[in-house]
């Protein structure tokens, strides 16, 4: 990691892959990741950590399976939302979105439990920026 400032717009322009986050910096034991999203991710659960989303551009929908039932949260540009640990969720971006995520270093993008992983979803703990 560099200790130089990072332009998020430049970083986002450096890759095209969807659902394949890049690590832009670290804060304590957390990765700060950016990702491009389009279409559907998969239903998954992070058993031991919350997942923070900030929509930099576009709109993100997050479907949640909660004790009271299933619901979908819609996040327009500039919105933030935290999925609580242990909550099954499925992000989707019908028209595309750019995201900023905070997750503990080493957290897999597909959670600890998940549906089958389609080719368009990268099962990773994040890629270095520029890779």
Kinemage of the C-alpha trace (Angstrom):
@kinemage 1
@onewidth
@group {chain A} dominant
@subgroup {mainchain}
@vectorlist {calphas} color= white
{ca unk a 1} P 0.000 0.000 0.000
{ca unk a 2} L 1.159 3.455 -0.854
{ca unk a 3} L 0.792 6.360 1.541
{ca unk a 4} L -0.011 8.676 -1.396
{ca unk a 5} L -3.535 9.996 -1.992
{ca unk a 6} L -5.746 7.827 -4.202
{ca unk a 7} L -8.171 9.315 -6.705
{ca unk a 8} L -11.212 7.043 -6.648
{ca unk a 9} L -12.289 8.123 -10.137
{ca unk a 10} L -8.834 7.269 -11.517
{ca unk a 11} L -8.802 3.985 -9.612
{ca unk a 12} L -12.253 3.034 -10.942
{ca unk a 13} L -11.150 3.876 -14.496
{ca unk a 14} L -8.196 1.485 -14.165
{ca unk a 15} L -10.278 -1.708 -14.420
{ca unk a 16} L -13.441 -2.984 -16.116
{ca unk a 17} L -14.259 -6.204 -14.243
{ca unk a 18} L -17.628 -6.312 -12.496
{ca unk a 19} L -18.015 -7.754 -8.988
{ca unk a 20} L -14.200 -7.871 -8.652
{ca unk a 21} L -13.136 -5.376 -5.960
{ca unk a 22} L -9.805 -3.568 -5.810
{ca unk a 23} L -8.178 -2.622 -2.517
{ca unk a 24} L -7.388 1.102 -2.531
{ca unk a 25} L -6.058 1.353 1.030
{ca unk a 26} L -6.269 -0.176 4.494
{ca unk a 27} L -7.560 1.282 7.745
{ca unk a 28} L -6.331 -0.704 10.742
{ca unk a 29} L -7.387 -4.290 9.921
{ca unk a 30} L -9.926 -3.259 7.264
{ca unk a 31} L -9.664 -3.099 3.492
{ca unk a 32} L -11.163 -0.102 1.735
{ca unk a 33} L -12.303 -1.580 -1.569
{ca unk a 34} L -13.850 -0.181 -4.715
{ca unk a 35} L -15.892 -2.241 -7.132
{ca unk a 36} L -17.935 -1.927 -10.255
{ca unk a 37} L -21.249 -3.711 -10.094
{ca unk a 38} L -23.696 -4.618 -12.827
{ca unk a 39} L -26.362 -7.295 -12.850
{ca unk a 40} L -26.652 -9.689 -9.934
{ca unk a 41} L -24.204 -10.925 -7.331
{ca unk a 42} L -25.166 -14.050 -5.339
{ca unk a 43} L -27.007 -14.762 -2.111
{ca unk a 44} L -24.351 -15.000 0.593
{ca unk a 45} L -23.682 -14.519 4.306
{ca unk a 46} L -20.733 -13.100 6.235
{ca unk a 47} L -20.983 -14.947 9.537
{ca unk a 48} L -18.534 -12.819 11.530
{ca unk a 49} L -18.553 -9.342 10.032
{ca unk a 50} L -20.860 -6.567 8.925
{ca unk a 51} L -20.503 -5.344 5.324
{ca unk a 52} L -20.474 -1.595 4.574
{ca unk a 53} L -21.565 -0.290 1.153
{ca unk a 54} L -21.332 3.267 -0.192
{ca unk a 55} L -22.658 3.997 -3.670
{ca unk a 56} L -20.263 6.311 -5.509
{ca unk a 57} L -22.172 6.232 -8.785
{ca unk a 58} L -25.362 4.616 -10.047
{ca unk a 59} L -27.778 2.681 -7.870
{ca unk a 60} L -27.390 -0.512 -5.843
{ca unk a 61} L -30.164 -2.795 -4.630
{ca unk a 62} L -29.484 -5.164 -1.741
{ca unk a 63} L -31.989 -7.927 -1.101
{ca unk a 64} L -31.993 -9.169 2.501
{ca unk a 65} L -33.404 -12.283 4.112
{ca unk a 66} L -34.247 -11.311 7.663
{ca unk a 67} L -36.276 -12.972 10.434
{ca unk a 68} L -39.263 -10.764 9.527
{ca unk a 69} L -39.026 -11.762 5.858
{ca unk a 70} L -37.323 -10.707 2.667
{ca unk a 71} L -36.890 -7.060 1.694
{ca unk a 72} L -34.824 -5.010 -0.738
{ca unk a 73} L -32.988 -1.819 0.162
{ca unk a 74} L -32.402 0.626 -2.717
{ca unk a 75} L -29.290 2.783 -2.454
{ca unk a 76} L -29.015 5.750 -4.826
{ca unk a 77} L -25.720 7.523 -5.455
{ca unk a 78} L -24.244 8.930 -2.240
{ca unk a 79} L -26.061 6.462 0.033
{ca unk a 80} L -24.532 4.117 2.577
{ca unk a 81} L -25.856 0.921 4.117
{ca unk a 82} L -24.442 -1.737 6.413
{ca unk a 83} L -25.553 -5.351 6.107
{ca unk a 84} L -25.382 -6.844 9.607
{ca unk a 85} L -23.239 -9.925 10.139
{ca unk a 86} L -25.134 -13.157 9.689
{ca unk a 87} L -27.709 -11.609 7.323
{ca unk a 88} L -28.165 -13.380 4.011
{ca unk a 89} L -28.010 -10.790 1.240
{ca unk a 90} L -27.742 -10.382 -2.516
{ca unk a 91} L -26.493 -7.147 -4.060
{ca unk a 92} L -27.631 -6.273 -7.564
{ca unk a 93} L -27.173 -3.251 -9.786
{ca unk a 94} L -29.630 -3.383 -12.700
{ca unk a 95} L -28.109 -0.368 -14.487
{ca unk a 96} L -24.617 -0.530 -12.970
{ca unk a 97} L -22.959 1.104 -9.978
{ca unk a 98} L -19.583 2.026 -8.525
{ca unk a 99} L -19.125 1.072 -4.876
{ca unk a 100} L -16.875 1.729 -1.903
{ca unk a 101} L -16.753 -1.112 0.644
{ca unk a 102} L -15.208 -1.545 4.096
{ca unk a 103} L -14.475 -5.102 5.159
{ca unk a 104} L -11.941 -6.800 7.425
{ca unk a 105} L -8.825 -7.734 5.462
{ca unk a 106} L -9.219 -11.228 4.043
{ca unk a 107} L -13.029 -11.174 3.877
{ca unk a 108} L -14.192 -13.151 0.820
{ca unk a 109} L -16.545 -11.353 -1.563
{ca unk a 110} L -18.840 -14.382 -1.575
{ca unk a 111} L -19.071 -14.638 2.195
{ca unk a 112} L -18.751 -17.708 4.357
{ca unk a 113} L -21.857 -19.401 2.951
{ca unk a 114} L -23.212 -18.783 -0.525
{ca unk a 115} L -25.061 -19.947 -3.610
{ca unk a 116} L -23.174 -21.370 -6.578
{ca unk a 117} L -20.734 -18.808 -7.969
{ca unk a 118} L -21.398 -17.813 -11.599
{ca unk a 119} L -18.561 -16.797 -13.911
{ca unk a 120} L -19.314 -13.076 -13.660
{ca unk a 121} L -18.735 -13.000 -9.862
{ca unk a 122} L -15.107 -12.972 -8.675
{ca unk a 123} L -14.642 -15.036 -5.504
{ca unk a 124} L -11.762 -13.067 -4.016
{ca unk a 125} L -10.551 -11.295 -0.902
{ca unk a 126} L -9.864 -8.270 -3.106
{ca unk a 127} L -7.222 -7.481 -5.696
{ca unk a 128} L -4.452 -4.954 -5.392
{ca unk a 129} L -5.197 -1.765 -7.276
{ca unk a 130} L -3.593 -2.013 -10.713
{ca unk a 131} L -3.955 -5.785 -10.989
